[in-house]
Amino acid sequence: MSWLSDNYEKAALGGAVIVTLALGAVVFKNKGELAEAFSLDTPKKNLETGVSSLSEMGGAYKSLGEVHEIRQPDVDGRKVDLFTGVHLFSKIDDQKNPVDLLKSPSVHKGIPNIWWLKYGIDPGFSDSPDRDPDKDGFTNHEEFDEGTHPMDFKSHPDPITKLEVVEVKTTRAHIKPSDFGVGKFMFKLQNRFEGAINKMPAQKGPIGAGENIVFDKAIMKNRFKFLRMFEVPIEKNGITQNQKRWEIEDLQPNKKGEKYLFDKRGNLIGDPDGKLGIMDSTIELSLKALGEGGNPFKIEENNSFSLPYDEKATKKPYLLKKIDLKNLKVEVEYTDKDGSKKLHIMTYEKKKP
């Protein structure tokens, strides 16, 4: 075994001491340089109070709390679109000379140019007055005439002007009395074209004045009240005879209080040809506006309704006042925007059976 093997730890320790002494010598040798390397300058107080652009920064900060608004210019009494200017048009046969709507004659007869500018509608089409930009069923010309907003669906002329008759259906009935004496009578409901259509059941009559007429079937079952029977003198061929009349009152809500006079044959007095009798008409209507698309709805005469039609509407400002079967006309009563009662009259064609 060699000396190195036996004395390895000593040799290693000796080497470490030598290395340490060597490092110490280096540090000692460079002591001055090391102190200089780790030394810091003593800080100096900044006495400069001026800050560049300080006033501009203050102004910018202050502006954050202000309201900034870009105002639309007004030229010749009209608002000018920002970044675009004034809209100009030209005639098809004179395209080099622009037309200023505010200063030119009316492009469309009956509508001043300022109206188109007010609502931002392009008048540059030949059919501009007939167009409907808000799709409410009313043309620009109709909206101008009524003073409504052509770009607002909820602002429109009275829809009654767009109401049309689709069909009118009418039932006719006569009340024929049978005299049982002592002021007691039975009644039949009949049609001149179909014969008897209803009658009183035996257990319900005969009845006297002031009692209700109760028919057997559903049609007009509890609708009438017998008021009285009286006689009137009728002269015929120089001979005067008394004829009996039966006065009947209508109890149906839409005709409540209306009275009819029948003779012993069941002819309605005042009926020129004896065929009409008591008439009940139901009319089918359609509204060609307000998104209704002409969808039909039915109304019985003397009933009120809404437009657009809603059976459950709380406000029903239109009254189906009269159906003139002879002249094929329908009258609807309503109140206009000025509070005046008006009649809107519609004509229709009788459909072939």
C-alpha positions in Angstrom: 0.0 0.0 0.0 1.4 3.4 -1.0 1.9 6.4 1.2 -0.9 8.2 -0.7 -3.4 5.5 0.1 -2.6 5.6 3.8 -2.5 9.3 4.1 -5.3 10.3 1.6 -7.4 12.2 4.2 -4.3 14.1 5.4 -3.3 14.8 1.9 -6.8 16.0 1.0 -6.9 18.2 4.1 -3.6 19.7 3.3 -4.7 20.5 -0.2 -7.8 22.2 1.1 -5.7 24.4 3.4 -3.4 25.4 0.5 -6.5 26.3 -1.7 -8.0 28.4 1.1 -4.7 30.2 1.7 -4.5 30.9 -2.0 -8.0 32.4 -2.2 -7.3 34.5 0.9 -4.2 35.8 -0.8 -6.2 36.8 -3.9 -8.9 38.5 -1.8 -6.4 40.3 0.3 -4.5 41.4 -2.8 -7.7 42.8 -4.4 -9.2 44.2 -1.3 -9.2 47.8 -2.5 -10.8 46.9 -5.8 -13.5 44.8 -4.1 -14.5 47.6 -1.7 -14.7 50.0 -4.7 -16.9 47.5 -6.6 -19.5 47.2 -3.8 -19.7 50.9 -2.9 -22.9 53.0 -3.8 -23.2 56.6 -4.6 -25.0 58.7 -1.9 -28.5 59.6 -3.3 -29.1 63.3 -4.0 -32.4 65.1 -3.4 -34.3 66.1 -6.6 -35.1 69.8 -6.4 -36.7 70.0 -10.0 -40.4 70.9 -9.6 -41.3 71.4 -13.3 -43.2 68.5 -15.1 -43.4 68.5 -18.8 -47.0 68.8 -20.3 -48.5 69.0 -16.8 -51.2 71.5 -17.9 -52.2 69.3 -20.9 -52.6 66.4 -18.5 -54.9 68.4 -16.2 -57.1 69.5 -19.1 -57.4 65.9 -20.4 -58.3 64.7 -16.9 -60.9 67.4 -16.5 -62.5 66.5 -19.9 -63.3 63.0 -18.7 -66.1 64.4 -16.6 -67.6 66.5 -19.3 -70.4 65.6 -21.9 -69.1 65.4 -25.4 -71.6 65.8 -28.2 -71.3 66.0 -31.9 -74.1 68.2 -33.1 -75.8 67.5 -36.4 -75.6 70.6 -38.6 -78.7 72.5 -39.7 -78.6 73.8 -43.2 -81.5 75.7 -44.8 -83.8 74.4 -42.0 -83.0 70.8 -42.3 -80.6 68.4 -40.5 -77.6 67.3 -42.5 -76.3 63.7 -42.2 -72.8 63.7 -40.7 -70.0 62.8 -43.1 -72.4 62.6 -46.0 -74.0 66.0 -46.6 -77.3 66.9 -48.3 -79.1 64.3 -50.4 -79.4 65.5 -54.0 -81.5 64.0 -56.8 -81.5 64.4 -60.6 -84.1 64.1 -63.3 -83.8 61.2 -65.6 -83.6 63.5 -68.6 -81.3 66.0 -66.9 -78.9 64.0 -64.8 -76.1 66.5 -64.8 -78.1 69.0 -62.8 -78.8 67.9 -59.2 -82.2 68.6 -57.7 -82.3 69.9 -54.1 -85.7 68.7 -52.8 -85.9 71.6 -50.3 -85.8 74.1 -53.1 -87.4 72.4 -56.0 -91.2 72.0 -56.8 -93.0 68.9 -55.4 -91.7 65.7 -56.9 -95.0 64.0 -56.3 -98.3 65.9 -56.7 -100.1 66.6 -53.4 -97.1 65.8 -51.2 -94.5 68.6 -50.4 -90.9 67.6 -50.7 -90.2 68.5 -47.1 -92.5 65.6 -46.0 -90.2 63.1 -47.6 -87.2 64.7 -46.0 -88.8 64.8 -42.6 -89.4 61.1 -42.5 -86.3 60.1 -44.5 -88.2 58.4 -47.3 -86.8 58.2 -50.7 -89.1 60.0 -53.2 -87.0 59.0 -56.1 -89.4 56.3 -57.3 -92.4 56.9 -59.6 -94.5 54.9 -57.2 -93.1 56.4 -53.9 -96.6 57.7 -52.9 -98.0 54.1 -53.2 -95.3 52.4 -51.2 -95.7 51.3 -47.6 -92.4 51.4 -45.8 -93.7 50.5 -42.3 -95.9 47.6 -43.7 -99.1 48.7 -41.9 -101.2 48.5 -45.0 -101.4 52.2 -45.7 -99.6 53.9 -48.5 -97.3 57.0 -48.1 -100.0 59.1 -49.7 -102.7 57.8 -47.3 -100.4 58.5 -44.3 -99.7 62.0 -45.5 -103.4 62.7 -46.0 -104.2 61.6 -42.4 -101.1 63.1 -40.8 -99.8 59.8 -39.5 -96.2 58.6 -39.3 -95.3 56.6 -42.4 -92.3 54.9 -40.7 -94.2 53.7 -37.6 -96.5 50.6 -37.8 -98.5 51.8 -34.8 -99.3 55.2 -36.3 -101.8 54.8 -39.2 -105.1 56.1 -40.5 -108.4 54.6 -39.2 -108.4 51.0 -40.2 -112.1 51.3 -41.1 -111.0 52.5 -44.5 -109.4 49.1 -45.2 -112.5 47.1 -44.2 -114.2 45.1 -46.9 -117.3 43.0 -47.2 -116.8 39.3 -48.1 -120.3 38.0 -47.8 -123.7 38.6 -46.2 -125.9 35.8 -45.0 -129.5 36.4 -44.0 -132.2 34.3 -42.4 -135.9 35.3 -42.7 -138.7 34.3 -40.4 -142.4 35.1 -39.9 -144.5 34.6 -36.8 -147.9 33.3 -37.5 -150.5 33.4 -34.7 -153.3 31.0 -33.9 -156.3 32.5 -32.1 -157.6 30.3 -29.2 -160.0 32.9 -28.0 -160.2 34.8 -24.7 -157.0 36.6 -25.5 -154.9 33.4 -25.7 -152.7 32.5 -28.7 -150.2 30.0 -30.0 -147.5 31.0 -32.4 -145.5 29.3 -35.2 -142.2 30.4 -36.7 -142.2 29.9 -40.4 -140.2 30.8 -43.5 -141.9 31.7 -46.8 -139.5 29.5 -48.6 -139.2 26.6 -46.2 -142.6 26.5 -44.4 -142.8 26.0 -40.6 -139.4 25.9 -39.0 -140.4 26.1 -35.3 -143.5 26.0 -33.1 -144.6 26.3 -29.5 -145.0 23.0 -27.6 -148.5 22.3 -26.4 -147.5 22.5 -22.7 -146.2 26.0 -23.2 -149.4 27.6 -24.5 -151.6 29.1 -25.4 -150.3 32.4 -23.9 -151.6 35.9 -23.3 -150.3 39.4 -23.6 -147.0 40.1 -21.8 -145.8 36.5 -21.9 -142.7 35.2 -23.7 -143.0 32.9 -26.7 -141.1 29.7 -26.2 -140.5 27.7 -29.3 -139.7 24.0 -29.3 -136.4 24.0 -31.3 -133.3 26.0 -30.7 -133.8 28.5 -33.5 -135.2 31.7 -32.0 -136.3 29.6 -29.0 -136.6 32.3 -26.3 -136.3 35.3 -28.4 -139.7 37.0 -28.6 -142.3 38.4 -26.2 -146.0 38.7 -27.2 -147.1 42.2 -26.3 -150.7 42.5 -27.4 -153.4 41.9 -30.0 -155.4 44.8 -31.4 -157.6 45.6 -34.4 -157.2 48.3 -37.0 -159.8 49.4 -39.6 -158.8 48.6 -43.2 -160.7 49.9 -46.2 -160.8 47.7 -49.3 -163.1 48.2 -52.3 -165.1 50.8 -50.4 -165.7 48.4 -47.5 -164.1 49.0 -44.1 -163.2 46.0 -42.0 -161.3 45.5 -38.8 -158.2 43.3 -39.1 -156.2 41.9 -36.2 -152.6 42.7 -35.5 -150.2 40.9 -33.2 -147.4 43.0 -31.7 -144.2 41.1 -30.9 -141.1 42.4 -29.1 -137.6 41.2 -29.9 -135.5 40.1 -26.8 -132.3 39.3 -28.6 -129.5 41.5 -27.2 -128.5 43.1 -30.5 -132.1 43.8 -31.3 -133.6 44.3 -27.9 -136.7 46.4 -27.8 -137.4 46.2 -31.6 -141.1 45.6 -32.3 -142.9 43.8 -35.2 -146.5 43.7 -36.3 -147.9 40.5 -37.9 -151.3 39.8 -39.4 -153.2 36.5 -39.0 -151.4 35.1 -42.0 -148.0 35.8 -40.5 -147.2 38.7 -42.9 -145.0 41.3 -41.4 -146.7 44.7 -41.6 -144.6 47.1 -43.5 -142.9 44.4 -45.5 -143.5 45.5 -49.2 -143.7 42.1 -50.7 -144.5 40.0 -47.7 -141.5 37.8 -48.0 -138.8 39.4 -45.9 -140.2 39.0 -42.4 -137.8 39.3 -39.4 -134.4 39.3 -40.9 -131.2 38.3 -39.1 -128.0 39.1 -41.1 -124.5 38.0 -40.4 -121.7 39.7 -42.3 -118.3 38.3 -43.1 -115.7 41.1 -43.2 -111.9 41.3 -43.8 -109.3 43.9 -42.9 -106.7 44.5 -45.6 -104.3 46.2 -43.2 -102.3 46.0 -39.9 -100.9 42.5 -40.8 -104.4 40.9 -40.9 -103.9 39.8 -44.4 -107.6 39.9 -45.2 -108.4 37.1 -42.7 -112.3 37.0 -42.5 -114.3 37.4 -39.4 -118.1 37.4 -38.8 -120.3 40.0 -37.1 -124.0 40.0 -36.5 -125.9 43.2 -37.2 -126.2 45.7 -34.4 -123.0 44.4 -32.7 -119.8 46.3 -31.9 -116.3 45.1 -32.8 -112.7 46.1 -32.8 -110.2 46.5 -35.6 -108.0 44.4 -35.8 -110.8 42.1 -34.8 -110.6 40.6 -31.4 -113.6 38.9 -29.9 -112.3 39.5 -26.4 -111.3 43.1 -26.9 -112.4 45.5 -24.1 -112.8 48.4 -26.6 -115.0 47.8 -29.6 -115.4 51.2 -31.3 -117.1 50.1 -34.5 -120.9 49.3 -34.7 -122.4 47.2 -37.5 -125.4 49.5 -37.7 -127.3 48.5 -40.8 -127.3 45.9 -43.6 -129.3 47.2 -46.6 -130.2 43.9 -48.4 -132.1 45.8 -51.1 -129.3 48.2 -52.1 -126.5 45.8 -51.1 -124.9 48.2 -48.7 -123.4 47.9 -45.2 -123.2 50.8 -42.7 -120.6 50.9 -39.9 -120.8 53.6 -37.3 -117.7 54.9 -35.6 -116.1 57.9 -33.9 -113.4 59.7 -35.8 -110.3 61.3 -34.4 -112.1 64.6 -33.9 -114.8 62.9 -31.8 -117.5 63.1 -34.4 -119.9 60.2 -35.2 -119.3 58.9 -38.8 -120.9 56.3 -41.1 -118.6 54.2 -43.2 -120.6 52.7 -46.1 -119.5 49.6 -48.0 -121.1 48.0 -51.0 -121.0 44.3 -51.8 -122.2 41.8 -54.4 -124.7 39.1 -53.8 -123.2 35.7 -54.2 -124.9 33.2 -56.4 -126.4 30.2 -54.5 
